[in-house]
Amino acid sequence: MEPPATRRRVTIVDVARHARVSVTSVSKVLRNAYGASPEMQTRVRRAIEELGYRPHAGARALRGQTYTIGVMLPDIRNPFFPEILDGITASLEETDYQVLLGPGCNGENEEARVTEAMIDRGMDGLVLVAPVSSRAHLEHVGTAIPTVVVGRHGSSPAYDTVTDDDFEGAALVVSHLAGLGHRRIAHIEHHETDPTRLAEMPNARRADGYRQAMRVHGLEEWIDVVSTSYTQQGGYQGVRELLSRPAAARPTAVFAGADIVAIGALQAASEAGLSVPGDMSVAGYDNTTFAAFDPISLTSVDQAGQEMGRNAVRLLLERISDHGRPSAKVTLSPSLVPRRSTARPAE
Amino acid sequence: MEPPATRRRVTIVDVARHARVSVTSVSKVLRNAYGASPEMQTRVRRAIEELGYRPHAGARALRGQTYTIGVMLPDIRNPFFPEILDGITASLEETDYQVLLGPGCNGENEEARVTEAMIDRGMDGLVLVAPVSSRAHLEHVGTAIPTVVVGRHGSSPAYDTVTDDDFEGAALVVSHLAGLGHRRIAHIEHHETDPTRLAEMPNARRADGYRQAMRVHGLEEWIDVVSTSYTQQGGYQGVRELLSRPAAARPTAVFAGADIVAIGALQAASEAGLSVPGDMSVAGYDNTTFAAFDPISLTSVDQAGQEMGRNAVRLLLERISDHGRPSAKVTLSPSLVPRRSTARPAE
């Protein structure tokens, strides 16, 4: 669709004439295709700049590409997701691909709306971050369009996956807290009942990793999981629930399943007049800029979000050039970043 | 563009036949147009659901609409922008419009790339949040496509604007701090040299409002502006600079131009061993969830982000149905939210 009343659009033919190269050469440069020499690239890019040419996505769509990557983020308030996004945009910077984000999806219906909208608009590929949709829906999407799923376990021939080893990450937190002398270590998880999601979602893996690590450390009788959500509100409710118990049953340490959950947990602790870590240790997951913020100084698990984003782009570009290739799965290793929010329990 | 190997697409004709209404009626319901009765809407929506029909943006583009609104956010890490976005998505929820975000724009070139990409992809309208581009570029965009500019002053026949009264907001902060007894009140601003941006950007208005309010309160000799950026790093550098001065020249209160700046300011204060507000009061601007976070409890200015988003959508939908209508400007009034990060200065 053309906006009304624009001048005649500069075409790829004008660019080729101006640069004194063939249209195919211009096209190669536009697509970053093999076979365009650096000298050719410079000449074409200069002509593009001088003429103010911009490739027309509609026209390119007729040739089969719109040079658009859709990224679905579940929650733009969660400070972990900008890390993944940074990795994605940095990897695409030198290409002609434009990233567009689908916001505000916190449920299956919203995700269906966003993914259908992205397919409908002819995007070349999708990166779905921590989607909650059914496996069937993800496979439907992955069959229609090259897709990489980030932050969800399980694998499928229909799409590639990039995840952190969430089971191991949870074990790192429990080890750290147990090593400090804590026994009553509670965990705030994101509530999950769907069997596929229980097997595939990072939150479910973290809860499993917590339980398993508690057993490994001989703390089975202290296993204590509060089930809310991976939001600030979820962390707040979780700690309120833990603090409503008789004093002897309260945990000395809380492992929040995400930094955003830890934010809410710290809020509730602060309102209850508890000092962290004096009265209660708190650990998060994601190692966001918030965790590194000195007045908070939150012990957290680094899952290398930018690295996840870069891997997602690499797999997606491969899949765009060969949609039918066998699916790939990349699993990254987390590491613990201890800070001041965790310490030895009070005697 | 069709993905390879999909089944025959359900068309609007199938929906009309199934619902036993005319194609025009289906079209009206899809476009939320005047003249579709509630009963008709229900019947058509049921048919759409039963057949799994999804309107094809490409096909709609041929009729002149893609039902896509592009929203350009300068920085997805700034916790104020999700507020605006919430207002936008809530207002569009009951329509067929899909919001797509352009991320990571922190400069004129990046903004040009994102806005061109959005125009190029046939979006129906744009919401540009706090753009830094030249007035000429904004007018070029606004002429090509219905556009609302949020969080930037000045007005143009080519686009609508929604802003907060930033001058007044800054005055509220200075009044509050002066009322507590502070005289050495410093301000951390976002560095700006371009004359248009000095006249139009909210950061420049806040700095002007600060200076003017200091004069009004008889504190002219204490005017002290540190020029960094509206980022966490900018706030950090700003306070480091203020603390590098001789003790007698250090401020007792810091007005950070945005909450994200206050986060960095608090980080630097904490690292320097200063307590807030004991050794230094800190105020922000935006009243984000971060400011309300109890362990921080940051005094801040509420500029009603959701209300800004709702107004932007209202103006944009009007402009989409009449691109040539006279431009409109909405200015909202800010209010101060005092919290624990500001108090009387030490004797």
Interface residues (C-beta under 8 A of the other chain):
Chain A: M1 P3 P4 T6 R54 P55 H56 A57 G58 A61 L62 G64 Q65 T66 T68 G70 I76 R77 P79 F81 P82 L85 D86 T89 Q98 V99 L100 L101 G102 P103 G104 R113 V114 E116 A117 I119 D120 R121 G122 T143 A144 I145 Q232 I263 L266 Q267 S270 E271 T289 F293 D294 P295 I296 H323
Chain B: M1 P3 P4 A5 T6 R54 P55 H56 A57 G58 A61 L62 G64 Q65 T66 T68 G70 I76 R77 P79 F81 P82 L85 D86 T89 Q98 V99 L100 L101 G102 P103 G104 R113 V114 E116 A117 I119 D120 R121 G122 T143 A144 I145 Q232 I263 L266 Q267 S270 E271 T289 F293 D294 P295 I296 H323
